[in-house]
Amino acid sequence: MKHNHSPVLPGPGATDYARYMRTDTLLGLQRSSGEVIHRDELLFQVVHQSAELWLKLAAAELAEATARLDAGELPPAEALLVRATLAVRLITDQLEMFRYLSPVDFQAMQPAFGNGSGAESPGWRHVQSASRQLGRAFDRQLADRGVPAADLCPADLSDPLHRLAEAMVEWDERVSLWRTRHYQVALRVGGHPPADASGSPTTMLAKLAGHRFFPELWQARTQSTAEENGIDKA
Ligand code: HEM
């Protein structure tokens, strides 16, 4: 039997796939071959634009995780955070495409970018603020339950609060891994010398790789190890 593929959805596009996915608009968002000053602009825009989409998803999942956490629904909050974490892993993997972008070609594309910098990424900014909000919601839960952060380790994976704390550590680590990989890309493609004078863009990137949203959760881990080894934390 032949399937009927005639579109039923409203809106522009020849098929329902095109209408629902908005492919006409989406595929028109990259500079055309007539507009580009270098053919690798397509590679550059595809990696950045798809990263923006994954970051949009990550920020939405983080926001919903925060709402669930405030409602005391810990397992759904954890599941949503795990999705956001996978999105960051996927944008880390797609940085691999820059392996095939040479510093000479990257340099040739610069005039097309104006004063643009990845530091202005709206997706990244949303993810940053959503991460901080998640941290504050977690602190509220700890306060409500009267659990000090230091008590969360060693993780008891049968306890939803501990599981969520583990997922938050994983989130922090994945963001840091993205930053570490991105730093290497900046060195390799951007033609910057490795961590040179303090205050250079790449030195800043190297420092940011050490950033943590939830430092108290990392600290709790070290403390419990020290205690197990009989090291006095005083
Ligand atoms: C050829 C690829 C890339 C190069 C050479 C590069 C280079 C740089 C450099 C040098 C900086 C430091 C600030 C500045 O000087 O503007 C920076 C910052 C940044 N870039 Fe990239 N970048 C690349 C790809 C990407 C991609 C795909 C994203 C994804 C959205 C991204 C997001 C960011 C963010 C968020 C920052 C701020 C630093 C942070 O919060 O960790 N960059 N980039």
Boltz pocket constraint, residues with backbone or C-beta under 6 A from the ligand:
constraints:
  - pocket:
      binder: B
      contacts: [[A, 47], [A, 48], [A, 51], [A, 52], [A, 98], [A, 101], [A, 106], [A, 116], [A, 117], [A, 118], [A, 119], [A, 120], [A, 121], [A, 124], [A, 179], [A, 182], [A, 185], [A, 186], [A, 189], [A, 190], [A, 201], [A, 202], [A, 205], [A, 208]]
      max_distance: 6.0
